Amino acid sequence: MVFTHRKDLLGLADLSRDDIDTILDTAVPMKDVLTRDIKKVPTLRGKVICTVFYENSTRTRTSFELAGKYLSADTVNLAVSTSSVQKGESLKDTIKTIEAMGTDVMIIRHSMSGTPHYVARNTHMRVINAGDGAHEHPTQALLDMYSIREKKGSLEGLKVAIVGDIEHSRVARSNIIGLSKYGCEIRVVGPATLLPAEIEALGVKKYYDVEEALDGVDVVNVLRLQLERQKKGLFPSISEYSQRFCITHKRLSVAKKDVLVLHPGPMNRGVEIDSRVAESAISVVNEQVTNGVAVRMALLYLMMGGAA
């Protein structure tokens, strides 16, 4: 198993296609564990996992903590808002403190791009990037890819549209990097102010018209519109954004008949996605949450020697 030789997971840019296949393949039996009455296996008994989130999170943090618990690891959550960080403790000192407590894996989310890389260089712990600035969110992309592969049978050569705030989205970046390894045609669409000027250098096609972007696609990944960006005047109004880019059944009529709709959550219903689409059979939003636990179980299992 190729991936077991790696100390850290900092981004999908660092992974080969074989690495990704190993993770997704391992997530299949992990998902089976979640269907049992007793969701517990002894694989990582005696291991310690610490989640350190400098930004708010519900899905990712809880998902990692449950993944660790289901594998019988001890999981600890550092509440940054009530920790010594608020007293001026440096990130490096925080790392050393957590390491000195016998932690095996540190899972970190930070608003500054590159922070997990800094942590990895300054610790013997294994480090998992749970989102750094607008850079990457590798485990979200992995669970998205797992969800797509589970429904479509393969990731090879699919047409995928990513809709919304591409400029500020680490989810979009990681999905682009990961899906590109499988020869997918990736289209990004949104207001011009929310599309990076050089995005096409990543091998994607850029659109400003949502119907044109959705024409013939297999998968639509709808990004959360970060409403705090509205204060910066990057688009005229929430109402106008909804009128032009909200994913509705009518807009999806130009996509493939078996189109799949994803959303990383939390959803702004009626803004970036219509509730009827979110609740329909073509949506895998709730399954993504379950798959997120399975994928993170697979990662912890592989990174902490479970394969051996």
N, C-alpha and C positions, 0 to 999 in steps of 0.2 A: 504494500500500500504506500504509494508515493508520499501522501500528505503527512504521514506519521513522522517523517524526518524533520519537519519544520517546528521551530520553537514558538513562533507567533503567527497570528493571522491579522495583518495590518491592512490588507486591501486585496481585491481580486486581481489587480495588476501584477501582483507577485505570484499568482497561482497559474499553473498550467491547466490545460483542459483535462489531463489525467487526474490532477489534484481535485478539480471540481467534480469530476465523475465519481471519484472515491468518496467524497463527502456526500453527494446526492445518493449514491448507492447505499451508503451506511445509514442514511436517514430512513430508508424504507423499513428495516426491522425496528428502528427506534420508534417509528410511528405506530407499529404494532403494539409496543409496550403501552402506549397511551390508551389503547382500547381495552386493556385488562381492568379487572375489578381492583386489583392491587397494582398500582403503577409504580413499581419499584424493582430495580435490579441492583445487585451488589457491586457492580463493575468498578466504581470509583470510591468505594468505602475507604475512609481515612484521608482522602484528598480534601483540600480547602480551596474554595473559590470566593473571591471578593469582587463585588460589583461596585464601581466608583463612577457615579454619574454627576457631572458638573452641569448637565442640562436635564430638564424634566423628561421623564419617560414613564410610560405605563407598560406598553407591550414588550419592548425590548428588554427592559430590566426584569420584569416579572417572568418573561419567557426564559431568560438565562438562569434565574434563580430556581425555577421549576425544573429546568433541564438538569441542573446540578443535583437537586433533591431526588429526582427520579432515578438518577444514577448512583444514589447513596452518598454523594459528596456532601460535605458541610459547606453551606453557603452563607455568606455574610454580606450585608449591604451597608456601605459607608454612606451615611446621610451627609452629603457635603454641606448642606445648609446649617447643620448643627455640629459640624466637626471643627477641628483646629484650623481648617482652611480659613474659616471666618475670623480667626485670630491672627492671620497673616502667615500661616505655615506655607512654605514653598512646596511646589509640586514634587520636587526631588526628595524633600524630607518626608512628604506623605508616602511616596513610593517606598522609601527605606523603612518607614514605620510598618507599613502593611507587610513588607517582605520579612521583617524581623519577627512578625507574629506567626510565621510558618505557612503563609499563603502560597499555594501552588500556581494559581491562575488569577490574573487581574484583568477584569473586563472594564474598559473605560470608555466613557463618552465625554467629549469636550467640545466647546464651541470653537476652539482654535485648530485649524488644519495642521496635521503633523504631530499633534500631541502624543498619540499612541506610539509613534515611531521614537519620540524622545524617551518615553517610558521604557520601551523595549531595549533601548541602548543603555539604560541605567538600572537594569534589574536582571536577576537570574530567573524571576518568575516568568511563566508564559503570559503573553499579553494578547488580548483579543480587542480589536477595534469595534466598538459599538456605535460608531459615528463620530467623525471629527470634522467640525466646520462644514464647509461645502465640498469637502474632498471625497470621502468614501463612506459607505455603510455596507460593508461586505456581507454581513449575515442577512440583511434584508434582501439583498440581491440573490443570495443563495436560496433563501426560502421562496422568493419569487420564481426562480428558475426551477426549483423542485415542484412548485405548484403547477407551472406550465408543463413540465415534463410528465407529471402524473396524469394530466388531462389529455395532453396531445400525444403522449407516447415517446416523443423525441423533441429535442431542441433544435435539431439540424434544419437550417435554412428557413426558419419561420420569418414572417413579416410582423414586426412588432412596432406599435406606435406608443410613444411616451408623451403624455399630454400634461401641460401645465407649466409650473415654475421650474424650468430646467436650470436657469442661472444659479439658483441657490440650493439645488437639490443634490445631496450626496447619494440619495437613492438612485436618481437618474444616472449619475456618473458610474456607479458600480454596476448597474444593469447594463449599461452600454458596454463596459469593459468585459463583463462576463458573457453576455450574449454574442458579442463579436467573435468570441473564440469558437462559436458553433456556426459561423457563417450566416447569422441572421441579418436580414435587412431591417435596420433600425431607423425609424422616423421620429423626429421630435417636432412638436407643434405647440405653439403658445403665442402670447403677445410678443412683439418684437423686443420689448424692454425686458422680457424674461427669458430670452434665448441668447446664450453666449455668442459673441461675434465670431469666434473661431471654432464653434462646435463641430463644423463639418470636417475639421482636421481629425476628429475621432472616427471618421468613416461613416457618419450618419447623414441622413437627408433631412433638411430643415424645411418646415412648412409654417405658414401663418394662417392657413385656412384649415379648420379641423375636418371638414367633410373630405377635402382632398387628401389629407393625411390618413384618414381612416379607410380609404378606398382599398378593398381587397386584403385588409390585414387579418392575421390570425389571432393576435393578442393586442389588447389595449391596456396599458398600465397608466392609471390615472393618479397623478401626484396631488398631494394635499396642497391647496393654495394657502400659502402662509399669509394669513390676513394681516399680520403685523407689517407686511410689505406695503399694504395699502397706504399707510401713513407716509410712505416715502414717495408717493405719486408715480409708482411704476406702471399703473394702469388706471384708467379714469374712475371706475367704480366697481364694486362687487356685482352690481346688477348688470353692467355691461359685460363684465367677464363671463357671467353666467349665460347671458344671451349668445355670446360668441363661442364659448369653449366648453360649456357644461355637457357632459356625456349623457345623452338621452337615447332611448330606443330608436327614435327617428334618425338620429345621426349615425347610429350603428347599423342602419339598414344597408349601408354601402360596404360594410365589412363582410368577411366570410360568414356564412350562415352559422358556423360553429364557433364564432368568435368567443374569446375568453376575456373577461374583464377583471383586472386586479386593482387594488388600492392599498397602499401601505398603512393607512390609518394614521390618526383619526380622521374620519371623513367630515367634510363640510357639505352636508346634504343640500342639494338645490343650488350649490355654487359650482363645484367641479364635477359632481356626479349626481344624477337624478336618483331619488330614493327607489323608484321602481326598477331601475337598472341594478342598484346595489343589492336589492332583495331578490332579484330574478335568478333563474337557473344558470345563466351565463356568467354570473358573478361568483368568484371564489374568495371573497373578502374574508369570510369567517374561517374558511379552510386554511387561508394563509396564516392565521394565528396558530392553529393547530400544527401546521407544517413548520412554523417558526420554532416551536418547541422541539420537534423531531430533528430539525437541521442543527439546532444548537446542541442537542444531545449528541448527535453524530460528531460534531466538532470537538466537544469536550472529551468524548470517548477516544477519538483518534489522537488528539494532542496530548492526552495524559496517559498514553500507553495501553489503552483498552484493547487495541488490536493484538498486542503481544500476549 
